[in-house]
Amino acid sequence: STDNSVDIIKKFDESDQRIKFISQNHKGASAAWNLALGVSSGEYITFNPSDDYSDPKRIEKQVDYFLNNDVDILGTHIKVIDKSGKEIPHGKLYYNRNIDLNKVENWIWNVYLHGPSVMFKKELIAELGYFDENMISSDWLFWIKCLVNSKKFSVLEEELCCWRKHGKNLSENNNVRKDSTFFEYLFISSVW
């Protein structure tokens, strides 16, 4: 971190038992997620990248949805913002389409689940394993694992997560071919 966020977090860590400050050298998002998952104790998991932010009621609304619905993975609709935080008009963003994510055919050509908007049951990690630290889109691969293992997806149709687009987003600048990875994973799953 180039600001004083570490000092601020350490103060919360000292005064609030729910907060656990952990740190590691930069090894990628998946390694950070896996480290956090290893020390987490909650029933539900969500991640928030440093350049995105969530509506203050997002977590409350997602937990409430979990408590009242049969679901394992829950995303939300998103807003797109620029580097200064101003909303970017986006028309009908593909993340905000009302698509049944429990159908295999809806995962072939695109990802309609925005990772930072997702909350999922921690028990999925014990059952399906951690995020693959060798992939840029390891969250996407994890959702596919969930899909082929009949986990239930849903999306809150509220824009509760803000995705900051600034031209340096890893999700926008990688060479991973998600469509070929999808078929590779389906093949691997069929062998299990």
C-alpha positions as a Markdown table, in Angstrom:
| # | Residue | x | y | z |
|---|---|---|---|---|
| 1 | Ser | 0.0 | 0.0 | 0.0 |
| 2 | Thr | 1.3 | 3.5 | -0.8 |
| 3 | Asp | -1.0 | 5.3 | 1.7 |
| 4 | Asn | -1.6 | 4.8 | 5.4 |
| 5 | Ser | -4.3 | 2.1 | 4.9 |
| 6 | Val | -2.2 | -0.5 | 6.7 |
| 7 | Asp | -2.0 | 1.6 | 9.9 |
| 8 | Ile | -5.8 | 2.3 | 9.7 |
| 9 | Ile | -6.6 | -1.4 | 9.3 |
| 10 | Lys | -4.2 | -2.3 | 12.2 |
| 11 | Lys | -6.2 | 0.1 | 14.5 |
| 12 | Phe | -9.4 | -1.7 | 13.6 |
| 13 | Asp | -7.7 | -5.1 | 14.1 |
| 14 | Glu | -6.7 | -4.1 | 17.6 |
| 15 | Ser | -10.2 | -2.8 | 18.6 |
| 16 | Asp | -12.5 | -5.2 | 16.7 |
| 17 | Gln | -12.1 | -9.0 | 17.1 |
| 18 | Arg | -14.0 | -9.6 | 13.9 |
| 19 | Ile | -11.2 | -8.0 | 11.9 |
| 20 | Lys | -8.0 | -10.0 | 11.2 |
| 21 | Phe | -5.1 | -8.1 | 9.6 |
| 22 | Ile | -2.9 | -10.4 | 7.4 |
| 23 | Ser | -0.3 | -9.4 | 4.9 |
| 24 | Gln | 1.8 | -11.0 | 2.3 |
| 25 | Asn | 4.0 | -9.9 | -0.7 |
| 26 | His | 2.1 | -9.5 | -3.9 |
| 27 | Lys | 1.4 | -13.0 | -5.3 |
| 28 | Gly | -1.9 | -12.2 | -7.1 |
| 29 | Ala | -5.5 | -12.0 | -6.1 |
| 30 | Ser | -6.0 | -15.8 | -5.8 |
| 31 | Ala | -3.1 | -16.1 | -3.4 |
| 32 | Ala | -4.5 | -13.3 | -1.3 |
| 33 | Trp | -8.0 | -14.8 | -1.3 |
| 34 | Asn | -6.6 | -18.2 | -0.3 |
| 35 | Leu | -4.6 | -16.7 | 2.5 |
| 36 | Ala | -7.7 | -14.9 | 3.8 |
| 37 | Leu | -9.9 | -18.0 | 3.4 |
| 38 | Gly | -7.4 | -19.9 | 5.5 |
| 39 | Val | -7.9 | -17.6 | 8.5 |
| 40 | Ser | -11.6 | -16.7 | 8.0 |
| 41 | Ser | -14.2 | -18.0 | 10.4 |
| 42 | Gly | -17.5 | -16.7 | 9.0 |
| 43 | Glu | -20.2 | -18.7 | 7.2 |
| 44 | Tyr | -20.2 | -16.4 | 4.1 |
| 45 | Ile | -17.3 | -15.1 | 2.1 |
| 46 | Thr | -17.0 | -12.0 | -0.1 |
| 47 | Phe | -14.0 | -10.1 | -1.5 |
| 48 | Asn | -13.6 | -6.5 | -2.3 |
| 49 | Pro | -10.7 | -5.5 | -4.6 |
| 50 | Ser | -8.9 | -2.3 | -3.7 |
| 51 | Asp | -10.2 | -0.4 | -6.7 |
| 52 | Asp | -13.9 | -1.3 | -6.3 |
| 53 | Tyr | -16.4 | -0.5 | -3.6 |
| 54 | Ser | -19.7 | -1.7 | -2.4 |
| 55 | Asp | -23.0 | -0.2 | -1.3 |
| 56 | Pro | -23.0 | 0.1 | 2.5 |
| 57 | Lys | -26.0 | -2.2 | 2.6 |
| 58 | Arg | -24.6 | -4.9 | 0.2 |
| 59 | Ile | -23.4 | -7.4 | 2.8 |
| 60 | Glu | -26.6 | -7.1 | 4.9 |
| 61 | Lys | -28.8 | -7.6 | 1.8 |
| 62 | Gln | -26.8 | -10.6 | 0.6 |
| 63 | Val | -26.8 | -12.3 | 4.0 |
| 64 | Asp | -30.6 | -11.7 | 4.3 |
| 65 | Tyr | -31.0 | -13.3 | 0.9 |
| 66 | Phe | -29.0 | -16.3 | 1.9 |
| 67 | Leu | -31.1 | -16.7 | 5.1 |
| 68 | Asn | -34.3 | -16.7 | 3.1 |
| 69 | Asn | -33.4 | -18.6 | -0.1 |
| 70 | Asp | -31.8 | -21.9 | -1.1 |
| 71 | Val | -28.6 | -20.5 | -2.7 |
| 72 | Asp | -24.8 | -21.2 | -2.5 |
| 73 | Ile | -23.4 | -18.3 | -4.6 |
| 74 | Leu | -25.0 | -14.9 | -4.8 |
| 75 | Gly | -23.9 | -12.0 | -7.0 |
| 76 | Thr | -25.4 | -8.6 | -7.5 |
| 77 | His | -25.8 | -6.2 | -10.3 |
| 78 | Ile | -23.1 | -3.6 | -10.6 |
| 79 | Lys | -22.4 | 0.0 | -11.5 |
| 80 | Val | -19.4 | 0.9 | -13.6 |
| 81 | Ile | -17.4 | 3.9 | -12.4 |
| 82 | Asp | -14.4 | 5.7 | -13.7 |
| 83 | Lys | -11.1 | 6.3 | -11.7 |
| 84 | Ser | -12.6 | 9.3 | -9.9 |
| 85 | Gly | -15.7 | 7.4 | -8.9 |
| 86 | Lys | -18.1 | 8.9 | -11.4 |
| 87 | Glu | -20.7 | 6.5 | -12.8 |
| 88 | Ile | -20.1 | 5.6 | -16.5 |
| 89 | Pro | -23.3 | 5.0 | -18.5 |
| 90 | His | -23.2 | 1.5 | -19.7 |
| 91 | Gly | -26.5 | 0.6 | -21.2 |
| 92 | Lys | -27.4 | -3.0 | -20.4 |
| 93 | Leu | -24.1 | -4.3 | -19.0 |
| 94 | Tyr | -23.7 | -8.0 | -19.5 |
| 95 | Tyr | -23.2 | -8.5 | -15.8 |
| 96 | Asn | -26.6 | -7.0 | -15.2 |
| 97 | Arg | -28.6 | -9.4 | -17.4 |
| 98 | Asn | -31.2 | -11.6 | -15.8 |
| 99 | Ile | -29.8 | -14.9 | -16.8 |
| 100 | Asp | -30.2 | -18.3 | -15.0 |
| 101 | Leu | -26.6 | -19.0 | -13.9 |
| 102 | Asn | -27.7 | -22.6 | -13.0 |
| 103 | Lys | -27.7 | -23.5 | -16.7 |
| 104 | Val | -24.4 | -24.7 | -18.2 |
| 105 | Glu | -25.1 | -22.9 | -21.6 |
| 106 | Asn | -25.1 | -19.5 | -19.9 |
| 107 | Trp | -21.4 | -19.9 | -18.9 |
| 108 | Ile | -19.9 | -20.8 | -22.3 |
| 109 | Trp | -19.2 | -17.5 | -23.9 |
| 110 | Asn | -19.1 | -15.0 | -21.1 |
| 111 | Val | -19.1 | -14.6 | -17.3 |
| 112 | Tyr | -22.3 | -13.0 | -16.1 |
| 113 | Leu | -21.2 | -13.0 | -12.5 |
| 114 | His | -19.0 | -10.1 | -11.4 |
| 115 | Gly | -16.5 | -11.5 | -8.9 |
| 116 | Pro | -16.4 | -8.6 | -6.5 |
| 117 | Ser | -20.2 | -8.6 | -6.2 |
| 118 | Val | -20.2 | -12.3 | -5.1 |
| 119 | Met | -20.9 | -13.7 | -1.7 |
| 120 | Phe | -20.7 | -17.5 | -1.3 |
| 121 | Lys | -20.9 | -20.1 | 1.5 |
| 122 | Lys | -17.5 | -20.8 | 3.0 |
| 123 | Glu | -18.3 | -24.5 | 3.1 |
| 124 | Leu | -17.8 | -24.6 | -0.7 |
| 125 | Ile | -14.0 | -24.1 | -0.2 |
| 126 | Ala | -13.9 | -27.3 | 2.0 |
| 127 | Glu | -15.8 | -29.2 | -0.6 |
| 128 | Leu | -14.3 | -27.9 | -3.9 |
| 129 | Gly | -10.9 | -26.6 | -2.9 |
| 130 | Tyr | -9.2 | -23.2 | -2.9 |
| 131 | Phe | -8.8 | -20.8 | -5.8 |
| 132 | Asp | -6.3 | -21.9 | -8.5 |
| 133 | Glu | -3.3 | -19.5 | -8.0 |
| 134 | Asn | -2.0 | -20.3 | -11.5 |
| 135 | Met | -5.0 | -18.7 | -13.3 |
| 136 | Ile | -5.8 | -15.1 | -13.8 |
| 137 | Ser | -9.5 | -15.9 | -13.8 |
| 138 | Ser | -9.5 | -18.3 | -10.9 |
| 139 | Asp | -12.8 | -17.0 | -9.6 |
| 140 | Trp | -14.4 | -17.9 | -12.9 |
| 141 | Leu | -12.9 | -21.4 | -12.7 |
| 142 | Phe | -14.2 | -21.7 | -9.1 |
| 143 | Trp | -17.7 | -20.8 | -10.3 |
| 144 | Ile | -17.5 | -23.5 | -13.0 |
| 145 | Lys | -16.5 | -26.0 | -10.3 |
| 146 | Cys | -19.6 | -24.9 | -8.4 |
| 147 | Leu | -21.7 | -25.3 | -11.5 |
| 148 | Val | -20.6 | -28.8 | -12.3 |
| 149 | Asn | -21.1 | -29.8 | -8.7 |
| 150 | Ser | -24.7 | -28.6 | -8.8 |
| 151 | Lys | -24.3 | -25.6 | -6.5 |
| 152 | Lys | -27.1 | -23.0 | -6.7 |
| 153 | Phe | -26.5 | -19.5 | -8.1 |
| 154 | Ser | -28.6 | -16.5 | -7.8 |
| 155 | Val | -28.2 | -12.7 | -8.4 |
| 156 | Leu | -29.7 | -9.8 | -6.5 |
| 157 | Glu | -31.0 | -7.5 | -9.2 |
| 158 | Glu | -29.7 | -4.4 | -7.4 |
| 159 | Glu | -26.6 | -2.5 | -8.3 |
| 160 | Leu | -24.7 | -3.1 | -5.0 |
| 161 | Cys | -21.2 | -3.2 | -6.2 |
| 162 | Cys | -19.2 | -0.5 | -8.1 |
| 163 | Trp | -16.6 | -1.7 | -10.6 |
| 164 | Arg | -13.9 | 0.9 | -11.2 |
| 165 | Lys | -12.7 | 0.8 | -14.8 |
| 166 | His | -9.4 | 2.6 | -15.2 |
| 167 | Gly | -7.6 | 0.9 | -18.1 |
| 168 | Lys | -5.4 | -1.2 | -15.9 |
| 169 | Asn | -7.9 | -3.7 | -14.7 |
| 170 | Leu | -6.5 | -7.2 | -14.8 |
| 171 | Ser | -9.9 | -8.6 | -15.7 |
| 172 | Glu | -9.9 | -6.4 | -18.8 |
| 173 | Asn | -6.3 | -7.0 | -19.8 |
| 174 | Asn | -5.6 | -10.7 | -19.7 |
| 175 | Asn | -5.1 | -13.3 | -22.4 |
| 176 | Val | -7.0 | -16.1 | -20.8 |
| 177 | Arg | -9.4 | -17.8 | -23.2 |
| 178 | Lys | -12.3 | -18.4 | -20.8 |
| 179 | Asp | -14.3 | -20.4 | -23.4 |
| 180 | Ser | -11.5 | -23.0 | -23.9 |
| 181 | Thr | -10.8 | -23.2 | -20.2 |
| 182 | Phe | -14.5 | -23.9 | -19.7 |
| 183 | Phe | -14.5 | -26.9 | -22.0 |
| 184 | Glu | -11.2 | -28.1 | -20.5 |
| 185 | Tyr | -12.7 | -28.0 | -17.0 |
| 186 | Leu | -15.9 | -29.8 | -18.1 |
| 187 | Phe | -13.7 | -32.5 | -19.5 |
| 188 | Ile | -11.7 | -32.8 | -16.3 |
| 189 | Ser | -14.9 | -32.9 | -14.3 |
| 190 | Ser | -16.4 | -35.7 | -16.4 |
| 191 | Val | -13.3 | -37.8 | -15.5 |
| 192 | Trp | -13.9 | -37.4 | -11.8 |
